[in-house]
Amino acid sequence: MAVYIKSRGRWSDAYMALIAPFRHRVVYPALLGRIGRLWAKRSPTSRRR
């Protein structure tokens, strides 16, 4: 997973620095957990008939 952000000046740099801990401790783990659960549901081993 990758997130690309284009800086739009000093304010965006400051904003990104301010929210970085929140993104790394809350947003990304929750997002990756959700993706992992969805992938686990769709895995071939869970589709046994």
Phi, psi and omega per residue, in radians:
M1 nan 2.445 3.115
A2 -2.469 2.556 3.076
V3 -2.203 2.125 3.136
Y4 -1.866 2.263 -3.095
I5 -2.247 2.238 3.108
K6 -1.685 2.154 -3.132
S7 -1.195 2.376 3.122
R8 -1.982 0.318 3.096
G9 2.281 -2.955 -3.082
R10 -1.100 -0.686 -3.091
W11 -1.134 -0.715 3.129
S12 -1.199 -0.615 3.076
D13 -1.106 -0.769 3.126
A14 -1.144 -0.735 3.129
Y15 -1.081 -0.816 -3.140
M16 -1.109 -0.660 3.093
A17 -1.160 -0.625 -3.125
L18 -1.211 -0.710 -3.074
I19 -1.604 -0.071 -3.106
A20 -0.955 -0.820 3.138
P21 -1.070 -0.685 3.115
F22 -1.102 -0.781 3.136
R23 -1.090 -0.754 -3.069
H24 -1.331 -0.479 -3.093
R25 -1.730 -0.382 -3.066
V26 -2.094 -0.995 -2.985
V27 -1.191 -0.949 -3.059
Y28 -1.128 -0.775 3.100
P29 -1.066 -0.705 3.120
A30 -1.142 -0.747 3.140
L31 -1.119 -0.818 -3.137
L32 -1.174 -0.598 3.074
G33 -1.114 -0.747 3.122
R34 -1.130 -0.764 3.111
I35 -1.080 -0.735 3.121
G36 -1.070 -0.734 3.115
R37 -1.141 -0.701 3.108
L38 -1.130 -0.735 3.116
W39 -1.127 -0.675 3.137
A40 -1.111 -0.647 3.100
K41 -1.142 -0.586 -3.053
R42 -1.643 -0.004 -3.072
S43 -1.184 2.594 -3.110
P44 -1.068 -0.536 -3.120
T45 -1.210 -0.426 3.131
S46 -1.560 0.012 -3.118
R47 -1.788 0.445 3.140
R48 -1.143 2.424 -3.107
R49 -1.951 nan nan
